[in-house]
């Protein structure tokens, strides 16, 4: 499906026109100021039948008031950004607890709980970003959100190979030398285009966004408890079998039998 991304809120009449032009989703920002997606705007977007994706970004690469480029991506900045992103997502009403899995109803990966974090510059060595994204994951995951990465081909491919905690990838054509990450879930193919009289960036999306299903905080907590109980049960069974001298096949059969009762 087609999506537009833009930094600041738009009138509802504009959203309606965008939908009529064939776009199915919008991508909006969480940040520290005027770009922030708020609950009222989110409800207007959803009321027009558009899906929502979100991205956290406090700067566009210029870095006038903050460290720029590689210097921005520290654990300290990650802790600040991830905490603000969770607060913003909760306030806006973004669904949480949706695993990044195929939704049988749509046949698409469920991206409703994904928050992308932007690497909006020509990063030559994505490994310098690893500490930042490790810290973001440590805050997002317990809160029920999925970490996504926005960046160039080099960044998204690196994320796919080295950051399992960031399963969602949004590639921009910028700084990509014409290369396309086949594993990217959103591809930004043009910037600064005019749609319905306003400047936007254009994207192709192959995951479903916020606006399909919802999950309550209570439901998420139950899922989290179930996951923890299952993980603890598996650890207990494996520990019990550590001193088992039987053949591997026999131990595996026993393990499967025990786990079916979890």
Secondary structure, 3 states (H helix, E strand, C coil): CEEEECCCCCCHHHHHHHHHCCCCEEEEEECCCCCECCHHHHHHHHHCCCEEEEEECCCCCCCCCCCCHHHHCCHHHHHHHHHHHHHHHHHHCCCCCCCCCEECCCCEEECCCEEEEECCCCCCCHHHHHHHHHHHHHHHHHHCCEEEEEECHHHHHHHHHHCCCCCEEEEECCCCCCCCCCCCCEEEEEEEEEECCEEEEEEEECEECECCCCCCHHHHHHHHHHHHHHHHHHHHHHHHHCCCCCCHHHHHHHHHHHHHCC
